[in-house]
Amino acid sequence: MINQTPMTLIGAEKLRQELKRLKYIKRPLIISAIKEARQHGDLKENAEYHAAREEQSFCEGRIKEIEFKLSNAQIIDIKKIPNKGKVIFGSTVTLLNLHNQDQFTCCIVGDDEADFKKNLISINSPIIRGIIGKKINDVSLVKTPGGNVKYKILNIQYI
């Protein structure tokens, strides 16, 4: 049995949109490019043909990857989960770094959705693994590549 991978509702929708774009926009364009390149004669030395075939291979690979991810996704809508004040997948958490007093807010997402610049942090990151299940005002010691850091949970939202 394949383990399901947690994914937020927003992350699943982004993958569905990418899949739709690849299947219904990019794939037909690539097929058209291959057809046109074939008309230029000898395929052995036809750079346009080989480039289009390579692009087709990447496109089909990505389509299969997205379909696999969506078929094995456990899509979690955080808004439908009663807020019991615990840090869980999908929650938005405000943390205070007790070492340097930096405060930051992040949303806990799946690996494919993670984007540090947008404050979307993977469920598998050291910081998040250290705070999962904790409550407001709890302090957690997190082992990071830069050393141990204590974080205090200031706020937990299910938005």
Backbone bond lengths (Angstrom), bond angles and torsions (degrees), N, CA, C in turn:
res aa  C-N    CA-C-N  psi(-1)  N-CA   C-N-CA  omega(-1)  CA-C   N-CA-C  phi
1 M - - - 1.456 - - 1.528 109.51 -
2 I 1.307 116.73 135.88 1.453 122.44 -180.00 1.523 108.71 -86.82
3 N 1.337 115.33 132.99 1.454 119.93 177.58 1.517 110.35 -69.77
4 Q 1.313 115.19 140.00 1.454 119.11 176.31 1.521 109.31 -78.92
5 T 1.325 115.43 145.01 1.454 121.97 -179.94 1.514 108.53 -104.15
6 P 1.339 117.80 127.44 1.462 118.69 179.64 1.523 111.04 -67.96
7 M 1.327 115.10 141.94 1.462 121.82 -179.42 1.527 107.40 -149.88
8 T 1.315 115.84 139.87 1.464 118.57 177.27 1.523 109.20 -76.32
9 L 1.306 115.61 162.99 1.459 122.16 177.23 1.533 110.45 -58.96
10 I 1.319 116.96 -41.70 1.466 121.91 179.70 1.524 110.60 -65.48
11 G 1.342 117.11 -42.98 1.461 121.16 178.95 1.517 112.28 -62.29
12 A 1.325 116.80 -40.96 1.465 121.23 178.79 1.520 110.58 -65.48
13 E 1.330 116.80 -39.73 1.461 120.35 179.47 1.530 111.23 -66.19
14 K 1.330 117.18 -38.76 1.474 120.30 177.51 1.534 110.21 -62.83
15 L 1.326 116.85 -41.46 1.470 119.85 177.78 1.525 111.03 -65.02
16 R 1.332 116.94 -41.15 1.469 120.28 178.47 1.528 111.02 -61.67
17 Q 1.331 116.54 -40.51 1.468 120.86 179.06 1.528 111.01 -65.79
18 E 1.340 116.65 -41.58 1.465 120.06 177.77 1.529 110.20 -63.97
19 L 1.329 116.70 -42.10 1.456 121.14 179.14 1.527 110.68 -61.03
20 K 1.311 116.47 -44.62 1.465 121.62 179.27 1.531 110.60 -61.25
21 R 1.345 116.52 -43.95 1.462 120.95 179.49 1.535 110.99 -63.45
22 L 1.327 116.35 -43.37 1.463 119.67 179.68 1.523 112.17 -64.80
23 K 1.337 116.74 -43.87 1.465 120.95 -176.11 1.526 113.11 -72.66
24 Y 1.326 116.62 -41.77 1.457 119.63 -169.31 1.528 115.01 -105.77
25 I 1.327 117.63 -9.99 1.464 119.88 177.26 1.531 110.30 -118.47
26 K 1.331 115.83 -58.93 1.467 118.92 -174.31 1.530 113.03 -69.37
27 R 1.327 117.06 -45.32 1.473 120.27 -179.06 1.532 111.65 -56.31
28 P 1.341 119.90 -49.94 1.474 119.65 178.70 1.533 112.71 -61.25
29 L 1.340 117.47 -35.20 1.461 120.11 178.20 1.529 111.11 -65.31
30 I 1.321 116.30 -40.70 1.465 120.75 179.17 1.532 110.33 -66.21
31 I 1.321 116.38 -43.61 1.470 120.53 178.88 1.528 109.75 -59.98
32 S 1.312 116.71 -41.17 1.457 122.02 178.19 1.534 110.61 -64.34
33 A 1.327 116.98 -41.39 1.469 121.34 179.38 1.527 110.74 -65.23
34 I 1.335 117.13 -39.22 1.470 121.29 177.98 1.527 109.52 -64.65
35 K 1.311 116.15 -44.31 1.472 121.01 -179.91 1.530 110.69 -60.61
36 E 1.319 115.63 -44.29 1.464 120.48 179.99 1.526 110.97 -66.32
37 A 1.324 117.24 -42.52 1.465 121.41 -179.35 1.535 111.23 -64.51
38 R 1.325 116.98 -34.59 1.471 120.74 178.44 1.529 111.51 -61.97
39 Q 1.298 115.85 -31.43 1.467 120.55 -177.97 1.530 112.19 -72.03
40 H 1.331 117.07 -10.50 1.464 121.08 -179.92 1.523 112.33 -85.89
41 G 1.315 117.30 9.16 1.470 120.09 173.23 1.513 114.51 97.43
42 D 1.326 115.62 -140.82 1.468 125.34 -172.75 1.531 111.91 -46.61
43 L 1.342 116.26 117.20 1.460 121.21 -176.63 1.528 112.81 -77.80
44 K 1.336 117.70 -20.16 1.467 120.60 -177.69 1.522 111.79 -63.03
45 E 1.308 117.16 -38.09 1.462 120.78 -176.96 1.524 112.11 -116.11
46 N 1.319 116.04 26.26 1.460 121.38 -177.58 1.539 108.47 -97.81
47 A 1.339 116.12 97.12 1.465 121.61 -176.45 1.531 111.77 -62.92
48 E 1.330 117.41 -38.27 1.467 120.65 179.33 1.522 110.74 -61.84
49 Y 1.322 116.06 -41.81 1.462 120.76 179.95 1.524 110.56 -63.88
50 H 1.336 116.32 -47.42 1.476 119.97 -178.26 1.533 111.44 -65.56
51 A 1.331 116.73 -37.19 1.467 120.15 177.81 1.528 110.49 -65.82
52 A 1.325 116.95 -41.79 1.469 120.82 179.51 1.526 110.61 -66.25
53 R 1.324 117.33 -39.79 1.472 120.45 178.87 1.536 110.65 -65.59
54 E 1.325 116.20 -38.99 1.464 119.93 178.45 1.523 110.10 -65.84
55 E 1.319 116.71 -42.81 1.464 120.86 177.43 1.527 110.38 -62.25
56 Q 1.329 116.37 -39.10 1.463 121.16 177.50 1.533 110.26 -61.51
57 S 1.318 116.56 -42.20 1.461 121.08 179.75 1.535 110.94 -61.94
58 F 1.336 116.90 -45.44 1.465 120.62 178.14 1.530 110.98 -62.51
59 C 1.325 116.27 -43.55 1.462 121.89 -178.97 1.532 110.99 -61.76
60 E 1.328 116.16 -48.09 1.471 120.15 -179.58 1.527 110.98 -64.72
61 G 1.332 116.54 -37.04 1.466 120.22 177.19 1.513 111.71 -63.38
62 R 1.330 116.50 -42.52 1.465 120.75 179.57 1.527 110.58 -67.38
63 I 1.326 117.35 -38.80 1.473 120.88 177.23 1.527 109.92 -59.64
64 K 1.320 117.01 -46.53 1.470 120.77 179.41 1.525 111.08 -63.54
65 E 1.338 116.39 -40.47 1.465 120.99 179.84 1.531 110.94 -62.28
66 I 1.335 116.60 -46.22 1.469 120.58 -179.60 1.523 110.63 -65.69
67 E 1.333 117.19 -43.59 1.470 120.06 178.83 1.527 110.76 -60.40
68 F 1.333 116.82 -39.64 1.466 121.02 178.34 1.526 110.35 -64.71
69 K 1.338 116.37 -46.61 1.465 120.38 -179.38 1.522 111.49 -61.00
70 L 1.335 116.25 -44.09 1.467 119.14 -179.53 1.526 111.74 -67.92
71 S 1.331 117.16 -35.80 1.466 119.63 -179.33 1.531 111.87 -71.64
72 N 1.337 116.74 -22.01 1.467 120.45 179.83 1.523 112.49 -108.54
73 A 1.320 116.56 12.98 1.464 120.56 -177.59 1.518 111.55 -85.30
74 Q 1.298 114.43 140.11 1.460 121.34 169.27 1.526 103.96 -104.23
75 I 1.322 115.66 97.15 1.461 120.69 -174.42 1.524 109.44 -80.59
76 I 1.324 114.31 123.23 1.461 121.04 -174.94 1.522 109.35 -114.49
77 D 1.324 115.39 121.81 1.464 122.19 175.49 1.522 107.11 -99.99
78 I 1.325 115.52 99.17 1.468 121.75 -174.85 1.531 112.04 -58.89
79 K 1.333 116.88 -28.53 1.468 120.26 -178.48 1.526 112.07 -67.25
80 K 1.333 117.52 -19.96 1.461 120.74 -178.92 1.528 112.66 -94.12
81 I 1.329 116.72 0.09 1.463 120.85 -179.95 1.523 107.83 -100.19
82 P 1.343 116.69 128.16 1.468 118.57 178.83 1.532 110.72 -62.94
83 N 1.311 116.56 133.18 1.456 121.60 -178.66 1.523 109.46 -76.94
84 K 1.317 114.72 107.60 1.468 120.24 178.75 1.525 110.75 -102.61
85 G 1.334 115.01 14.98 1.459 119.30 174.86 1.511 114.86 77.62
86 K 1.330 117.75 19.12 1.460 120.87 179.24 1.525 110.09 -113.57
87 V 1.317 115.49 149.56 1.459 121.37 175.22 1.523 107.76 -74.83
88 I 1.332 115.90 118.65 1.461 121.35 178.75 1.527 109.06 -135.76
89 F 1.325 116.20 171.19 1.460 121.78 177.00 1.526 109.16 -55.99
90 G 1.325 115.84 132.66 1.456 120.81 178.38 1.521 114.56 92.36
91 S 1.332 116.61 -15.49 1.463 118.22 -178.75 1.528 110.65 -76.02
92 T 1.322 114.85 156.86 1.458 122.46 175.88 1.522 106.56 -106.18
93 V 1.323 114.70 124.62 1.463 120.63 -170.15 1.526 110.08 -123.74
94 T 1.336 115.79 136.49 1.459 121.20 172.84 1.522 107.30 -105.18
95 L 1.338 114.70 124.95 1.456 121.27 -176.60 1.528 111.05 -119.28
96 L 1.322 115.01 151.42 1.457 121.81 174.22 1.520 107.16 -118.76
97 N 1.338 115.57 121.61 1.459 121.26 175.05 1.527 105.84 -77.87
98 L 1.324 117.29 112.37 1.464 120.67 -175.44 1.519 112.82 -73.36
99 H 1.324 117.21 -13.44 1.463 121.32 178.76 1.526 110.89 -76.71
100 N 1.340 117.28 -47.88 1.466 120.23 -176.10 1.539 113.48 -117.78
101 Q 1.329 117.22 3.91 1.467 124.30 178.47 1.532 113.74 65.44
102 D 1.339 117.24 17.07 1.467 120.64 174.64 1.522 109.56 -74.36
103 Q 1.304 115.30 138.01 1.455 121.52 178.93 1.521 107.77 -116.08
104 F 1.320 117.22 137.38 1.460 120.30 176.22 1.514 110.44 -149.30
105 T 1.331 114.28 155.27 1.453 121.98 179.90 1.519 108.24 -117.78
106 C 1.325 116.24 136.90 1.463 120.10 179.48 1.529 109.91 -144.38
107 C 1.310 114.51 159.65 1.456 121.47 175.89 1.522 107.60 -108.79
108 I 1.310 117.46 137.07 1.461 122.75 -178.15 1.528 108.75 -89.54
109 V 1.345 115.36 119.54 1.460 121.74 -174.01 1.526 110.60 -131.78
110 G 1.332 115.16 177.30 1.457 121.22 175.72 1.519 111.39 -76.15
111 D 1.322 116.74 167.35 1.466 121.84 -177.69 1.521 112.79 -55.88
112 D 1.332 117.51 -42.64 1.463 120.95 -176.75 1.524 112.94 -69.76
113 E 1.304 117.12 -21.41 1.465 121.51 -176.86 1.521 112.39 -93.14
114 A 1.316 117.08 -15.97 1.455 121.54 -173.13 1.531 111.60 -57.90
115 D 1.332 115.19 134.42 1.454 122.66 177.05 1.527 106.77 -155.44
116 F 1.316 115.33 99.35 1.457 120.75 -173.85 1.532 111.96 -57.95
117 K 1.343 116.74 -36.01 1.470 120.28 -179.26 1.521 112.10 -64.98
118 K 1.331 116.85 -24.79 1.465 121.41 179.19 1.531 111.20 -102.45
119 N 1.327 116.96 11.64 1.473 123.60 -179.44 1.528 112.84 60.42
120 L 1.332 115.88 34.22 1.459 122.08 174.34 1.532 106.34 -105.77
121 I 1.332 115.89 107.74 1.465 120.87 -172.37 1.531 109.76 -109.18
122 S 1.320 115.55 135.09 1.463 122.30 -178.05 1.520 112.14 -64.52
123 I 1.307 114.10 142.23 1.462 121.99 175.22 1.534 110.89 -58.26
124 N 1.332 116.48 -23.03 1.463 121.14 -177.24 1.525 114.01 -95.25
125 S 1.334 117.43 3.63 1.465 119.39 178.70 1.537 109.10 -73.87
126 P 1.338 117.38 153.10 1.466 119.78 -179.04 1.533 113.49 -57.67
127 I 1.331 117.13 -40.55 1.470 119.88 -178.97 1.526 110.51 -61.96
128 I 1.318 116.36 -48.27 1.463 120.01 -176.75 1.520 110.69 -68.44
129 R 1.320 117.85 -42.31 1.474 119.72 177.29 1.524 110.56 -57.20
130 G 1.346 115.86 -32.50 1.465 119.77 -179.50 1.516 114.74 -75.85
131 I 1.338 117.35 -18.87 1.474 118.54 -176.27 1.530 113.53 -113.19
132 I 1.329 118.34 -7.96 1.474 120.41 179.54 1.528 109.63 -56.42
133 G 1.321 115.62 132.75 1.464 121.50 178.18 1.516 114.00 86.26
134 K 1.320 117.94 -7.98 1.471 121.58 -179.44 1.524 110.16 -80.95
135 K 1.334 115.02 166.86 1.462 122.20 -179.04 1.529 110.16 -119.59
136 I 1.344 115.61 172.14 1.465 121.04 177.80 1.532 109.36 -57.31
137 N 1.331 114.97 138.09 1.468 126.51 -178.73 1.529 113.76 76.59
138 D 1.329 118.64 -3.98 1.461 119.99 173.38 1.531 108.73 -68.86
139 V 1.316 115.42 147.64 1.464 121.82 175.88 1.518 106.74 -113.86
140 S 1.323 114.93 134.61 1.458 120.21 -178.21 1.520 109.97 -127.39
141 L 1.321 116.72 133.48 1.455 122.56 175.53 1.520 107.24 -89.68
142 V 1.326 115.50 119.47 1.460 120.94 -176.38 1.523 109.47 -113.01
143 K 1.326 115.49 127.72 1.460 120.86 176.25 1.516 108.09 -84.19
144 T 1.333 116.66 113.70 1.453 122.17 179.37 1.526 108.76 -115.54
145 P 1.329 117.33 165.44 1.467 119.23 177.35 1.534 112.81 -57.29
146 G 1.331 116.90 -27.53 1.457 121.27 179.56 1.516 113.83 -87.85
147 G 1.318 117.96 1.79 1.467 122.24 -178.48 1.515 110.99 120.00
148 N 1.317 115.59 -179.89 1.458 121.25 -179.26 1.529 110.56 -77.50
149 V 1.335 114.81 135.73 1.459 120.96 -179.62 1.525 108.07 -132.86
150 K 1.336 116.23 137.15 1.463 121.00 176.12 1.524 109.17 -96.50
151 Y 1.340 114.43 132.11 1.462 121.65 177.33 1.523 109.04 -120.87
152 K 1.313 115.36 137.94 1.459 121.51 174.21 1.520 107.39 -108.17
153 I 1.317 116.32 133.84 1.461 121.66 179.88 1.533 108.40 -85.96
154 L 1.338 115.42 117.26 1.460 121.11 -177.56 1.520 112.81 -94.78
155 N 1.354 116.40 -33.09 1.455 119.21 -176.80 1.529 109.64 -156.06
156 I 1.334 115.56 146.81 1.469 122.05 176.81 1.527 107.02 -133.63
157 Q 1.332 115.96 124.07 1.460 120.82 179.22 1.524 109.62 -124.98
158 Y 1.316 115.59 146.60 1.458 121.64 174.83 1.534 106.30 -112.07
159 I 1.339 115.45 78.41 1.478 120.48 -175.41 1.513 111.45 -117.94
